[in-house]
Amino acid sequence: MSSHATPIPMTSSACGPLTGVAQVPGDKSISHRSLILGAMCVGETTISGLLEGDDVLDTARAMRAFGAEVTDLGGGNWSVYGVGVGGFAEPEGVIDCGNSGTGVRLIMGAMATSPITATFTGDASLNGRPMARVTDPLALFGTQSVGRKGGRLPMTIVGAADPVPVRYVVPVPSAQVKSAVLLAGLNAPGQTVVIEAEATRDHTERMLAGFGAEITVEHTDEGRVITLTGQPELRAQHVDVPRDPSSAAFPVCAALIVPGSDVLVPGIGLNPTRAGLFTTLREMGADLTYENERTEGGEPVADLRARFSPDMKGIEVPPARAASMIDEYPVLSVVACFAQGQTMMRGVKELRVKESDRIDAMAKGLRANGVEVDEGPDWWAVTGLGHGKVPGGATCASQLDHRIAMSFMILGMAAKAPVSVDDGAPVTTSFPIFEPLMAQLGANVTKGAV
């Protein structure tokens, strides 16, 4: 398995100004999709800038198990010789997706309309996450699934031998569910239609079009209506992966709260379905600017410059923005600790079913470090203490969640006393160079507890 067995405690302490250039890894969402869509083409797809974290490497191994030839060429460059839509072979062993909810749900969708059977598992965190939100719509194609109680992994998926196209209204905003249904629709005849009332990250739609699928997006009274014509021949191509805005969030937020900081984070994808955090930070009064705005590979990109911002104010984050920043709420809550007044975050129940219950994990850890947090099923609020007033000093549970671990490491960089997490090992799932990158900027992050 890709999961680790021995916890690795980490501690972050107050530091001097963070300065320099932060070259964050490639976008995780696009990296997953590049490997999967490359495996569903005929011919060679080349990828540059692939995120080589555990989550994406698990997806690469899965594509090999389904018959694609996936090769690491070095330096973030990869080659995928695909098997075509509907060409997946039945894997010989269990598919281990480690910690990745995105990986397992997208792969389930990609194989769901092929006449093969595959069994999926993951680490303790992933095996506790609900899969029915994906297997229920996949059943409409004719797919069968058998898993643990509550629709949890390990789970066996029996692909539909004679799939039918579906029309599916996504019940809660979820790019993973939408994407799984669209990937399943690739090997179903006719048109598969997905309707989402609230827009979620749209990398799958953009990339399907780029790979040659016939796909349209309309905005109607029902919501965002995505129509995919099945059984295309996808075109192998080159994919240049932009840098990950979710990873960029950590050096950006650290720079905003550490006195004297000035950090440039180049080449960040600013897809409007992903950039909600940066909009929110600017509304709070953050000194955060976009430089060298451009388009790369069909995605908007810019260099982000973040400077220490001692006068930020708490705000109410619009619930409609949640889908565009769902993974960034943990680190936003850290910034909120150093703002004046309350930051209210609503419409965030999806955080309850991520790698951990992220609201619960952050609330407990922030309270232990002297910050007031209120919460409900679908909301939470952090009452900021202002610059230089957060006590710190606690050890927090990471809950096998990479974003929880990194968020508390950012907290420790500006708190009065060091902050620790019981296990920082999950950081490698999405940001394997987090520790050396932050150290290069001037942070003081070390292995071991306080």
Secondary structure as UniProt FT lines:
FT   STRAND          10..13
FT   STRAND          19..21
FT   HELIX           28..39
FT   STRAND          42..48
FT   HELIX           54..65
FT   TURN            66..67
FT   STRAND          69..74
FT   TURN            75..76
FT   STRAND          77..83
FT   TURN            85..86
FT   STRAND          95..96
FT   TURN            98..99
FT   HELIX           101..111
FT   TURN            112..113
FT   STRAND          117..121
FT   TURN            124..125
FT   HELIX           126..128
FT   HELIX           132..139
FT   TURN            140..142
FT   STRAND          144..148
FT   TURN            149..151
FT   STRAND          152..158
FT   STRAND          167..170
FT   HELIX           175..185
FT   TURN            186..187
FT   STRAND          191..196
FT   HELIX           203..210
FT   TURN            211..212
FT   STRAND          214..220
FT   TURN            221..222
FT   STRAND          223..229
FT   STRAND          238..240
FT   HELIX           245..257
FT   TURN            259..260
FT   STRAND          262..269
FT   TURN            272..274
FT   HELIX           276..283
FT   TURN            284..285
FT   STRAND          287..296
FT   TURN            297..298
FT   STRAND          299..307
FT   TURN            310..311
FT   STRAND          316..317
FT   HELIX           319..324
FT   HELIX           326..328
FT   HELIX           329..337
FT   STRAND          340..346
FT   HELIX           349..353
FT   HELIX           358..368
FT   TURN            369..370
FT   STRAND          372..376
FT   TURN            377..378
FT   STRAND          379..385
FT   TURN            387..388
FT   STRAND          395..396
FT   TURN            399..400
FT   HELIX           402..412
FT   TURN            413..414
FT   STRAND          419..421
FT   HELIX           425..429
FT   TURN            432..433
FT   HELIX           434..441
FT   STRAND          444..447
//
